Amino acid sequence: MRVMVIVKATQESEVGDMPTAELLQAMGQYNEALVKAGVMLNADGLRPSSQGKRVAFDGTQRHVTDGPFAETRELVAGFWLWQVKDMDEAVQWVRRCPNPMPGPSEIEIRPLYEASDFA
């Protein structure tokens, strides 16, 4: 099963605060463990929403909005794509993750659709 592991944005990540050297090292070790276990498919961090845009669709109409966007808790700061046996395994891996932010933070796990889901 493939899952997207979503690191939610915080006020710190939205202003562009970079992680400490200690956090970068801890995350590097965590990511190495994911790779060695054959779990990691891809991962990356996202720049603050102030550097992004949203495109809203309404029929044939398109409306572009420049960031930053409100509701920081609803924004994504980074992600992993993992291949795991099941959701329980994904949860076990997330529990081992260093806190990705300097303060309180949240990680969401969402399964991806597979071709077999549409058969």
C-alpha positions in Angstrom: 0.0 0.0 0.0 1.3 3.5 -0.9 0.6 6.3 1.5 1.3 10.1 1.4 2.6 11.3 4.8 1.8 15.0 5.0 3.6 17.3 7.3 1.2 20.1 8.2 2.5 23.7 8.1 2.9 25.8 11.2 3.3 29.6 11.7 7.1 29.0 11.8 7.2 27.1 8.5 4.9 29.7 6.9 7.4 32.5 7.7 10.2 30.5 6.3 12.0 29.5 9.5 14.5 26.9 8.6 15.0 23.8 10.7 17.9 23.6 13.2 21.0 21.7 12.4 20.0 19.1 15.1 16.6 18.6 13.5 18.1 18.3 10.0 20.5 15.6 11.4 17.7 13.7 13.2 15.5 13.9 10.0 18.4 12.7 7.9 18.8 9.6 10.1 15.1 9.0 10.1 15.0 9.2 6.3 17.9 6.8 6.1 16.1 4.3 8.2 13.0 4.6 5.9 15.2 4.1 2.8 17.0 1.0 4.4 13.6 -0.5 5.3 12.4 -0.1 1.7 9.6 2.2 2.8 10.7 5.6 1.3 9.6 6.3 -2.3 10.0 10.1 -2.3 10.1 13.0 0.1 10.4 16.8 0.0 9.7 20.0 1.8 7.7 22.9 0.4 8.4 26.6 0.6 6.0 28.8 2.4 2.6 29.4 0.8 3.6 33.1 0.3 5.6 31.8 -2.6 2.7 29.7 -4.0 -0.5 30.3 -6.1 -3.9 28.6 -6.1 -6.0 28.1 -9.2 -9.8 27.8 -8.5 -12.0 26.1 -11.1 -15.6 26.9 -11.8 -16.7 25.3 -15.0 -14.6 26.9 -17.7 -13.5 29.8 -15.5 -10.2 29.9 -13.7 -9.2 32.3 -10.9 -5.6 32.6 -9.7 -4.9 33.7 -6.1 -1.4 34.6 -4.9 -0.3 33.2 -1.5 0.1 33.5 1.4 -3.0 31.5 2.3 -4.9 31.5 5.6 -5.5 28.6 7.9 -2.0 27.5 8.4 -3.1 24.2 9.9 -4.6 23.3 6.6 -1.4 23.9 4.6 1.2 21.3 3.7 4.9 22.0 4.6 6.3 18.8 3.3 5.6 15.2 2.4 6.8 11.6 2.1 5.5 8.9 -0.3 5.9 5.5 1.4 5.3 1.9 0.4 4.0 0.1 3.5 2.3 -3.2 4.3 -0.8 -1.4 5.8 -1.9 1.7 7.7 -0.7 0.3 11.0 2.9 0.1 9.6 2.6 3.7 8.4 1.5 4.9 11.9 4.4 3.0 13.5 6.8 4.8 11.2 5.3 8.2 11.9 5.5 7.6 15.7 9.2 7.2 15.3 9.5 10.5 13.4 11.3 13.4 15.1 8.9 16.3 15.6 9.2 18.1 12.2 8.6 21.6 13.7 10.1 23.5 16.6 6.7 23.5 18.5 3.5 21.5 18.3 3.0 19.9 14.8 0.8 17.4 13.0 1.4 14.7 10.4 -1.4 13.2 8.3 -1.3 9.8 6.6 -3.4 9.3 3.5 -3.6 6.2 1.4 -3.2 6.6 -2.4 -5.6 5.2 -4.9 -4.2 2.2 -6.7 -5.1 1.0 -10.2 -7.0 -1.9 -8.7 -9.4 0.6 -6.9 -10.8 1.5 -10.3 -11.3 -2.0 -11.7 
